[in-house]
Amino acid sequence: MIVIVFKYLTPRGFRGLTFYPFVFILNKKDKLNAVFINHEQIHLRQQIELLILPFYIWYLLEYFLRLLYYRDRMKAYYNLSFEREAYGNEKDLAYLNTRSFWKFLKYLRINK
């Protein structure tokens, strides 16, 4: 993982963007935030599992489907399977040591 402080690649309203093998962050203080870094490492693992390019295709397709369902950008984002897994486990710093392969599939269900 290569962490780069570069505010121009980070979407407005977000603290970071993971694009294998890079993590672009808005604030250099986040380099020391273990929970934030763990969240981004979960995304790196997801990207590796899906062989990187298919991850981005899946991410965008799922985002647009959830956007149609929820009709709210942020609700669609927070309900993406990849984000639900990362947010749900970011505080467990040992999560990646025990995480099973393609665990994000568990998070595909729709939340009302």
DSSP file with accessible surface (Angstrom, degrees, kcal/mol):
  #  RESIDUE AA STRUCTURE BP1 BP2  ACC     N-H-->O    O-->H-N    N-H-->O    O-->H-N    TCO  KAPPA ALPHA  PHI   PSI    X-CA   Y-CA   Z-CA
    1    1 A M              0   0   98      0, 0.0     2,-0.6     0, 0.0    21,-0.2   0.000 360.0 360.0 360.0 129.5    0.0    0.0    0.0
    2    2 A I  E     -a   22   0A  83     19,-2.4    21,-2.8     2,-0.0     2,-0.5  -0.965 360.0-156.3-116.0 114.2    1.3    3.4   -1.0
    3    3 A V  E     -a   23   0A  33     -2,-0.6     2,-0.4    19,-0.2    21,-0.2  -0.820  13.6-178.3 -96.1 126.2   -0.3    6.3    0.8
    4    4 A I  E     -a   24   0A  59     19,-3.1    21,-2.7    -2,-0.5     2,-0.8  -0.990  24.9-138.6-127.2 128.6   -0.2    9.6   -1.0
    5    5 A V  E     +a   25   0A  64     -2,-0.4     2,-0.2    19,-0.2    21,-0.2  -0.783  46.5 142.5 -84.9 112.5   -1.5   12.9    0.3
    6    6 A F    >>  -     0   0   91     19,-2.1     3,-1.3    -2,-0.8     4,-0.5  -0.717  31.6-169.1-157.0  96.8   -3.2   14.5   -2.8
    7    7 A K  T 34 S+     0   0  121      1,-0.2     3,-0.5    -2,-0.2    19,-0.1   0.708  78.8  70.5 -68.3 -17.7   -6.4   16.4   -2.3
    8    8 A Y  T 34 S+     0   0  174      1,-0.2    -1,-0.2    18,-0.0    18,-0.1   0.683 100.0  45.5 -78.9 -14.9   -7.2   16.7   -6.0
    9    9 A L  T <4 S+     0   0   82     -3,-1.3    -1,-0.2    16,-0.1    -2,-0.2   0.567  91.7  93.5 -98.7 -11.1   -8.0   13.0   -6.5
   10   10 A T  S  < S-     0   0   13     -4,-0.5     3,-0.1    -3,-0.5     7,-0.1  -0.733  81.8-121.6 -85.9 120.4  -10.1   12.7   -3.4
   11   11 A P    >   -     0   0   61      0, 0.0     3,-2.0     0, 0.0    -2,-0.1  -0.266  38.8 -88.6 -60.0 147.2  -13.8   13.3   -4.2
   12   12 A R  T 3  S+     0   0  240      1,-0.3     3,-0.1     3,-0.0     0, 0.0  -0.300 115.0  23.9 -57.7 132.8  -15.5   16.1   -2.3
   13   13 A G  T 3  S+     0   0   77      1,-0.3     2,-0.3    -3,-0.1    -1,-0.3   0.412 106.7  95.5  91.0  -1.2  -16.9   14.9    1.0
   14   14 A F    <   -     0   0   40     -3,-2.0    -1,-0.3     1,-0.1     3,-0.1  -0.857  62.7-148.1-121.9 157.8  -14.6   12.0    1.3
   15   15 A R  S    S+     0   0  116     -2,-0.3    11,-2.2     1,-0.2    12,-0.4   0.639  75.9   5.0 -96.7 -19.3  -11.3   11.5    3.1
   16   16 A G  E     -B   25   0A  14      9,-0.2     2,-0.3    10,-0.1     9,-0.2  -0.988  49.6-148.8-160.4 167.2   -9.6    9.1    0.8
   17   17 A L  E     -B   24   0A  64      7,-2.4     7,-3.2    -2,-0.3     2,-0.6  -0.978  15.7-149.2-144.9 127.0   -9.7    7.1   -2.5
   18   18 A T  E     +B   23   0A   9     -2,-0.3     2,-0.4     5,-0.2     5,-0.2  -0.893  22.3 165.6-104.2 123.3   -8.1    3.7   -3.0
   19   19 A F  E >   -B   22   0A 110      3,-2.9     3,-2.7    -2,-0.6    25,-0.1  -0.878  57.2 -73.6-137.0  96.3   -6.9    2.9   -6.4
   20   20 A Y  T 3  S+     0   0   91     -2,-0.4     3,-0.1     1,-0.3    -2,-0.0   0.029 117.1   5.2 -41.7 129.8   -4.6   -0.2   -6.2
   21   21 A P  T 3  S+     0   0   41      0, 0.0   -19,-2.4     0, 0.0    -1,-0.3  -0.896 123.3  72.3 -97.2  19.2   -1.9    0.0   -5.0
   22   22 A F  E <   -aB   2  19A  71     -3,-2.7    -3,-2.9   -21,-0.2     2,-0.5  -0.696  52.5-161.9-101.2 148.5   -2.3    3.6   -4.0
   23   23 A V  E     -aB   3  18A   0    -21,-2.8   -19,-3.1    -2,-0.3     2,-0.5  -0.985  14.4-159.5-123.3 113.1   -4.4    5.3   -1.3
   24   24 A F  E     -aB   4  17A  27     -7,-3.2    -7,-2.4    -2,-0.5     2,-0.3  -0.847  14.8-172.3 -94.3 126.7   -4.9    8.9   -2.0
   25   25 A I  E     -aB   5  16A   0    -21,-2.7   -19,-2.1    -2,-0.5    -9,-0.2  -0.875  28.7-144.0-123.9 155.4   -5.8   10.9    1.1
   26   26 A L  S    S+     0   0   83    -11,-2.2     2,-0.4    -2,-0.3   -19,-0.2   0.853  88.1  37.4 -80.6 -38.7   -6.9   14.4    1.8
   27   27 A N    >   -     0   0   74    -12,-0.4     3,-1.9     1,-0.1     4,-0.3  -0.965  67.6-142.9-125.7 129.4   -5.1   15.0    5.1
   28   28 A K  G >  S+     0   0  150     -2,-0.4     3,-1.5     1,-0.3     4,-0.3   0.755  98.4  71.0 -63.1 -21.9   -1.7   13.7    6.1
   29   29 A K  G >  S+     0   0  153      1,-0.3     3,-1.5     2,-0.2    -1,-0.3   0.797  84.8  69.1 -63.1 -26.9   -2.9   13.1    9.6
   30   30 A D  G X  S+     0   0   19     -3,-1.9     3,-1.0     1,-0.3    -1,-0.3   0.696  80.5  75.4 -68.4 -15.1   -5.0   10.2    8.3
   31   31 A K  G <  S+     0   0  106     -3,-1.5    -1,-0.3    -4,-0.3    -2,-0.2   0.813 100.8  43.5 -61.4 -27.7   -1.8    8.3    7.6
   32   32 A L  G <  S+     0   0  158     -3,-1.5     2,-1.0    -4,-0.3    -1,-0.2   0.427  87.4 103.2 -97.5  -1.7   -1.6    7.7   11.4
   33   33 A N    <>  -     0   0   59     -3,-1.0     4,-2.6    -4,-0.2     5,-0.2  -0.723  53.9-166.9 -87.7 102.5   -5.3    6.9   11.8
   34   34 A A  H  > S+     0   0   54     -2,-1.0     4,-2.4     1,-0.2    -1,-0.2   0.857  85.2  50.8 -61.0 -37.6   -5.4    3.1   12.1
   35   35 A V  H  > S+     0   0   46      2,-0.2     4,-2.3     1,-0.2    -1,-0.2   0.939 112.3  46.4 -67.7 -45.4   -9.1    2.7   11.6
   36   36 A F  H  > S+     0   0   14      2,-0.2     4,-2.1     1,-0.2    -2,-0.2   0.936 114.0  48.0 -61.9 -45.9   -9.0    4.8    8.4
   37   37 A I  H  X S+     0   0   22     -4,-2.6     4,-2.5    -7,-0.2    -1,-0.2   0.905 110.0  52.8 -64.1 -39.1   -6.0    2.9    7.1
   38   38 A N  H  X S+     0   0    5     -4,-2.4     4,-2.1    -5,-0.2    -1,-0.2   0.914 106.5  53.5 -62.5 -41.6   -7.7   -0.4    7.9
   39   39 A H  H  X S+     0   0    5     -4,-2.3     4,-1.6     1,-0.2    -1,-0.2   0.938 111.7  45.0 -56.7 -47.0  -10.8    0.7    5.9
   40   40 A E  H  X S+     0   0   12     -4,-2.1     4,-2.1     1,-0.2    -2,-0.2   0.863 109.2  55.6 -69.6 -33.7   -8.6    1.4    2.9
   41   41 A Q  H  X S+     0   0   72     -4,-2.5     4,-2.3     2,-0.2    -1,-0.2   0.864 103.2  55.9 -66.9 -33.2   -6.7   -1.8    3.3
   42   42 A I  H  X S+     0   0    0     -4,-2.1     4,-2.3     2,-0.2    -1,-0.2   0.930 107.4  49.5 -62.8 -41.9  -10.0   -3.7    3.2
   43   43 A H  H  X S+     0   0    8     -4,-1.6     4,-2.5     1,-0.2    -2,-0.2   0.899 107.9  53.7 -64.2 -38.4  -10.6   -2.0   -0.2
   44   44 A L  H  X S+     0   0   13     -4,-2.1     4,-2.4     2,-0.2    -1,-0.2   0.922 108.7  49.1 -61.6 -41.9   -7.2   -3.0   -1.4
   45   45 A R  H  X S+     0   0   86     -4,-2.3     4,-2.5     1,-0.2    -2,-0.2   0.917 110.5  50.8 -63.5 -41.9   -7.9   -6.6   -0.5
   46   46 A Q  H  X S+     0   0    0     -4,-2.3     4,-1.6     1,-0.2    -1,-0.2   0.920 110.2  50.0 -60.3 -42.7  -11.3   -6.4   -2.4
   47   47 A Q  H  <>S+     0   0    3     -4,-2.5     5,-3.4     1,-0.2     8,-0.3   0.913 110.8  48.7 -65.0 -41.5   -9.5   -5.0   -5.4
   48   48 A I  H ><5S+     0   0   79     -4,-2.4     3,-1.7     3,-0.2    -1,-0.2   0.924 108.6  54.1 -63.9 -44.0   -6.9   -7.8   -5.4
   49   49 A E  H 3<5S+     0   0   17     -4,-2.5    -1,-0.2     1,-0.3    -2,-0.2   0.843 112.3  43.3 -59.7 -36.1   -9.6  -10.5   -5.1
   50   50 A L  T 3<5S-     0   0   12     -4,-1.6     5,-0.3    -5,-0.2    -1,-0.3   0.230 119.5-108.7 -96.3  14.6  -11.4   -9.2   -8.1
   51   51 A L  T < 5 -     0   0  140     -3,-1.7     2,-1.9     1,-0.2    -3,-0.2   0.873  51.2 -93.7  60.4  37.9   -8.2   -8.7  -10.1
   52   52 A I  S  ><S+     0   0   60     -5,-3.4     4,-1.4     1,-0.3     3,-0.4  -0.323 118.5  56.4  64.4 -73.7   -8.4   -4.9   -9.9
   53   53 A L  H  > S+     0   0  116     -2,-1.9     4,-1.9     1,-0.2     3,-0.3   0.930 105.4  51.5 -59.3 -46.5  -10.2   -3.8  -13.1
   54   54 A P  H  > S+     0   0   59      0, 0.0     4,-2.9     0, 0.0     5,-0.2   0.846 103.6  62.0 -59.6 -27.9  -13.3   -6.0  -12.5
   55   55 A F  H  > S+     0   0    5     -3,-0.4     4,-3.0    -5,-0.3    -2,-0.2   0.949 105.5  44.5 -58.7 -48.4  -13.5   -4.5   -9.0
   56   56 A Y  H  X S+     0   0   44     -4,-1.4     4,-2.3    -3,-0.3     5,-0.2   0.883 113.4  50.1 -67.3 -36.7  -14.0   -1.0  -10.5
   57   57 A I  H  X S+     0   0   91     -4,-1.9     4,-2.6     2,-0.2     5,-0.2   0.953 114.5  44.3 -64.3 -48.0  -16.6   -2.3  -13.1
   58   58 A W  H  X S+     0   0   72     -4,-2.9     4,-3.2     1,-0.2     5,-0.3   0.922 112.1  53.7 -60.6 -45.6  -18.5   -4.1  -10.3
   59   59 A Y  H  X S+     0   0   47     -4,-3.0     4,-2.4    -5,-0.2    -1,-0.2   0.936 112.5  43.0 -57.0 -48.9  -18.3   -1.0   -8.0
   60   60 A L  H  X S+     0   0   97     -4,-2.3     4,-2.6     2,-0.2    -1,-0.2   0.919 115.1  48.7 -66.8 -43.4  -19.7    1.3  -10.7
   61   61 A L  H  X S+     0   0  107     -4,-2.6     4,-2.4     2,-0.2     5,-0.2   0.938 114.0  46.1 -62.3 -45.7  -22.5   -1.1  -11.7
   62   62 A E  H  X S+     0   0   13     -4,-3.2     4,-2.7    -5,-0.2     5,-0.2   0.910 111.0  53.6 -64.3 -39.1  -23.5   -1.7   -8.2
   63   63 A Y  H  X S+     0   0   42     -4,-2.4     4,-2.6    -5,-0.3    -2,-0.2   0.946 110.5  45.9 -60.1 -47.5  -23.4    2.0   -7.4
   64   64 A F  H  X S+     0   0  116     -4,-2.6     4,-2.2     2,-0.2    -1,-0.2   0.892 112.8  50.3 -66.8 -35.8  -25.7    2.8  -10.3
   65   65 A L  H  X S+     0   0  118     -4,-2.4     4,-1.9     2,-0.2    -1,-0.2   0.925 113.4  45.4 -65.7 -42.2  -28.1    0.0   -9.4
   66   66 A R  H  X S+     0   0   12     -4,-2.7     4,-3.4     2,-0.2     5,-0.4   0.857 109.3  56.2 -70.9 -31.4  -28.3    1.2   -5.8
   67   67 A L  H  X S+     0   0   48     -4,-2.6     4,-2.5    -5,-0.2    -1,-0.2   0.919 108.0  48.1 -64.6 -41.4  -28.7    4.8   -7.0
   68   68 A L  H  < S+     0   0  112     -4,-2.2    -2,-0.2     2,-0.2    -1,-0.2   0.894 116.6  44.5 -62.9 -38.9  -31.7    3.7   -9.0
   69   69 A Y  H  < S+     0   0  103     -4,-1.9    -2,-0.2    -5,-0.2    -1,-0.2   0.941 126.7  26.4 -71.3 -50.6  -33.0    1.9   -5.9
   70   70 A Y  H  < S-     0   0   28     -4,-3.4    -3,-0.2     2,-0.1    -2,-0.2   0.701  84.7-147.4 -88.3 -25.6  -32.4    4.5   -3.2
   71   71 A R     <  +     0   0  199     -4,-2.5     2,-0.3    -5,-0.4    -4,-0.1   0.836  68.9  99.7  57.3  34.9  -32.5    7.6   -5.4
   72   72 A D     >  -     0   0   80     -6,-0.2     4,-2.5    -5,-0.2     5,-0.2  -0.919  67.2-146.2-151.8 121.0  -29.9    9.2   -3.1
   73   73 A R  H  > S+     0   0  166     -2,-0.3     4,-2.3     1,-0.2     5,-0.1   0.902  99.5  42.0 -56.8 -48.8  -26.2    9.3   -3.9
   74   74 A M  H  > S+     0   0   63      2,-0.2     4,-2.8     1,-0.2    -1,-0.2   0.893 113.9  51.0 -71.9 -37.2  -24.9    8.9   -0.4
   75   75 A K  H  > S+     0   0   93      2,-0.2     4,-1.1     1,-0.2    -1,-0.2   0.909 111.7  49.3 -65.4 -38.9  -27.4    6.2    0.6
   76   76 A A  H  < S+     0   0    0     -4,-2.5     3,-0.4     2,-0.2     4,-0.3   0.941 112.5  48.6 -62.9 -44.9  -26.3    4.3   -2.6
   77   77 A Y  H >< S+     0   0   24     -4,-2.3     3,-1.6     1,-0.2     6,-0.2   0.944 110.9  48.1 -60.9 -51.0  -22.7    4.7   -1.7
   78   78 A Y  H 3< S+     0   0  108     -4,-2.8    -1,-0.2     1,-0.3    -2,-0.2   0.696 110.5  54.3 -67.7 -16.4  -23.0    3.6    1.9
   79   79 A N  T 3< S+     0   0   16     -4,-1.1    -1,-0.3    -3,-0.4    -2,-0.2   0.375  76.9 119.2-100.2   5.8  -25.0    0.6    0.8
   80   80 A L  S <> S-     0   0    0     -3,-1.6     4,-3.0    -4,-0.3     5,-0.3  -0.468  72.4-125.4 -65.0 140.9  -22.4   -0.7   -1.7
   81   81 A S  H  > S+     0   0    0      1,-0.2     4,-2.2     2,-0.2     5,-0.2   0.897 110.4  51.1 -57.3 -39.4  -21.3   -4.2   -0.7
   82   82 A F  H  > S+     0   0    0      1,-0.2     4,-2.1     2,-0.2    -1,-0.2   0.901 113.7  43.4 -66.0 -41.5  -17.7   -3.1   -0.7
   83   83 A E  H  > S+     0   0    7     -6,-0.2     4,-3.3     2,-0.2     5,-0.4   0.889 110.8  54.6 -72.9 -38.2  -18.4   -0.1    1.5
   84   84 A R  H  X S+     0   0   27     -4,-3.0     4,-2.1     1,-0.2    -2,-0.2   0.915 111.2  45.9 -62.3 -41.3  -20.6   -2.0    3.9
   85   85 A E  H  X S+     0   0    0     -4,-2.2     4,-1.1    -5,-0.3    -1,-0.2   0.945 116.1  45.2 -64.7 -46.8  -17.8   -4.5    4.4
   86   86 A A  H  X S+     0   0    0     -4,-2.1     4,-1.0     1,-0.2     3,-0.5   0.941 117.8  41.7 -65.0 -47.7  -15.2   -1.8    4.9
   87   87 A Y  H  < S+     0   0   79     -4,-3.3     3,-0.3     1,-0.2     4,-0.3   0.886 113.6  54.3 -66.9 -36.9  -17.2    0.4    7.2
   88   88 A G  H  < S+     0   0   58     -4,-2.1    -1,-0.2    -5,-0.4    -2,-0.2   0.720 122.3  26.9 -70.1 -19.9  -18.6   -2.6    9.2
   89   89 A N  H >< S+     0   0   27     -4,-1.1     3,-1.2    -3,-0.5     6,-0.3   0.331  85.7 105.2-125.5   6.2  -15.1   -4.0    9.9
   90   90 A E  T 3< S+     0   0   37     -4,-1.0   -52,-0.2    -3,-0.3   -51,-0.2   0.812  81.3  53.4 -63.5 -28.1  -12.8   -0.9    9.9
   91   91 A K  T 3  S+     0   0  167     -4,-0.3     2,-1.2     1,-0.1    -1,-0.3   0.673  89.2  83.6 -81.7 -14.9  -12.5   -0.9   13.7
   92   92 A D    X   -     0   0   78     -3,-1.2     3,-2.0     1,-0.2     4,-0.3  -0.741  61.8-173.1 -89.2  94.6  -11.4   -4.5   13.8
   93   93 A L  T 3  S+     0   0  103     -2,-1.2     3,-0.2     1,-0.3    -1,-0.2   0.650  83.6  51.5 -69.0 -11.5   -7.7   -4.1   13.1
   94   94 A A  T >> S+     0   0   45      1,-0.1     3,-1.3     2,-0.1     4,-0.8   0.366  79.3 105.2-100.6   3.4   -7.2   -7.8   12.9
   95   95 A Y  H X> S+     0   0   12     -3,-2.0     4,-1.5    -6,-0.3     3,-1.3   0.883  74.7  53.7 -53.4 -46.5  -10.1   -8.3   10.4
   96   96 A L  H 34 S+     0   0   22     -4,-0.3    -1,-0.3     1,-0.3    -2,-0.1   0.751 100.5  62.9 -66.8 -19.4   -7.9   -8.9    7.4
   97   97 A N  H <4 S+     0   0  139     -3,-1.3    -1,-0.3     1,-0.2    -2,-0.2   0.775 118.4  25.1 -73.0 -25.9   -6.1  -11.7    9.2
   98   98 A T  H << S+     0   0  111     -3,-1.3    -2,-0.2    -4,-0.8    -1,-0.2   0.446  90.2 124.8-117.4  -3.5   -9.3  -13.7    9.4
   99   99 A R     <  -     0   0   21     -4,-1.5     2,-0.1    -5,-0.2     3,-0.1  -0.350  55.3-132.5 -63.9 133.1  -11.3  -12.4    6.5
  100  100 A S    >   -     0   0   62      1,-0.1     3,-1.2    -2,-0.1    -1,-0.1  -0.445  36.0 -79.0 -84.1 161.9  -12.5  -15.1    4.1
  101  101 A F  T 3  S+     0   0  146      1,-0.3    -1,-0.1    -2,-0.1   -55,-0.0  -0.309 112.8   2.4 -62.7 135.0  -12.1  -14.8    0.3
  102  102 A W  T >  S+     0   0   90      1,-0.1     3,-1.8    -3,-0.1     4,-0.3   0.824  78.2 159.5  56.0  38.5  -14.8  -12.6   -1.4
  103  103 A K  G X   +     0   0   62     -3,-1.2     3,-1.9     1,-0.3     4,-0.4   0.784  58.8  77.0 -60.7 -26.2  -16.3  -11.8    2.0
  104  104 A F  G >  S+     0   0    0      1,-0.3     3,-1.8     2,-0.2    -1,-0.3   0.763  77.6  74.6 -59.5 -22.8  -17.9   -8.7    0.4
  105  105 A L  G X  S+     0   0   70     -3,-1.8     3,-1.5     1,-0.3    -1,-0.3   0.835  84.7  65.2 -60.3 -28.6  -20.6  -11.0   -1.2
  106  106 A K  G <  S+     0   0  123     -3,-1.9     3,-0.4    -4,-0.3    -1,-0.3   0.773  99.1  54.3 -61.8 -23.6  -22.1  -11.3    2.3
  107  107 A Y  G <  S+     0   0   27     -3,-1.8    -1,-0.3    -4,-0.4    -2,-0.2   0.245  77.1  98.7 -99.6  14.0  -23.0   -7.6    2.1
  108  108 A L    <   +     0   0   65     -3,-1.5    -1,-0.2   -27,-0.1    -2,-0.1   0.731  53.7 109.1 -75.2 -22.2  -24.9   -7.7   -1.2
  109  109 A R  S    S-     0   0  143     -3,-0.4     2,-0.4    -4,-0.2    -3,-0.0  -0.145  76.1-106.8 -58.2 154.6  -28.3   -7.7    0.3
  110  110 A I        -     0   0   79      1,-0.0     2,-0.5     0, 0.0    -1,-0.1  -0.660  24.6-150.0 -85.0 131.7  -30.5   -4.6    0.0
  111  111 A N              0   0   57     -2,-0.4   -32,-0.0   -32,-0.1    -1,-0.0  -0.880 360.0 360.0 -98.0 132.4  -31.1   -2.5    3.2
  112  112 A K              0   0  194     -2,-0.5    -1,-0.0   -42,-0.0   -42,-0.0  -0.301 360.0 360.0 -77.1 360.0  -34.4   -0.7    3.2
